[in-house]
Amino acid sequence: MAHSKAGRGKPLSVLLVLLGNILYALSVKLFLLPANLVSGGTTGLGLVVNQLTGIPLTVFIFAFNVAMLLLGWKILGRQFALTTVFSSLFYPLALEVLEKLLGSEPVTEDLLLNVIFAGLSLGLSLGLVIRGGASTGGMDIPPLILQRFFRIPVSVSLWCFDFLIVLTQATYRSFEELLYGILLLILISLSLNQTLLAGTSRTEVKIVSSRAEEIRDAILFQVDRGVTMLHGEGGYLHRSTEVILSVVSNHELPKIERLARGVDPDCFMIVSRVTEVWGRGFSRAKKDSDNAAKN
């Protein structure tokens, strides 16, 4: 069972990496390069190094990408490094093909439109590549390492790195260009964060009721969701009470609400959004975890 799932997952990961790199190349071609936007990442860092030392941009980018790739290989593993090599090679190829297909005519002369669409599409493309288990190389790798060891969200650390890189370009860019660069980074971060969280957010439900056992059974057998019973005490009358805790998918919430109110119209319900869930029925298949429990 595990091998068949891994087999299905690998083509999907490759597809995400391919789509992410094509979209990344398209974003750079249509919006980033024509508007000459202030950029972060390895390119922005290379421009700063070139200004300070005279080291050619291409030489720095190649050396930096190799160094980050080796670091990623050592810390994040061989599979990550191989997919990143594939991603790093496919991106310039996709950009070259798009250059020939689309020509040099800009989509729009409006700088703000270029910033908005570049930010949204670059964030989406980076999110697709990362969800595919790879990266575009360079400055994408340190945020992934920080997430592995310190659980810092990729979008947060990537934004911090890029923000510092943009600020270092203040010596040869106008203040207005820097402001557009910061806006670009904010949009990339927002889009990246939404892409990484897409499909992983769930709904947490807490229900306080005098008929908790009936509501518990309804959730277990009619919705097929796990339930945890918490023992509580009323703050005013100090009466013992049962609190039902369950995490459900977003589309199951209306059914949970109908079931709970059908059993006890006076029940007290708290609904909150959670961004990530691990465990049976979410990150692991129910049958697999059931079999593991039996063994």
Helices and strands as residue ranges (DSSP letters): H 2-27, I 28-32, H 33-35, H 41-53, H 57-76, H 78-102, H 111-131, G 138-140, H 141-150, H 154-167, G 168-171, H 175-197, E 202-209, H 212-218, I 219-223, E 228-233, E 240-248, G 250-252, H 253-263, E 268-274, H 286-294
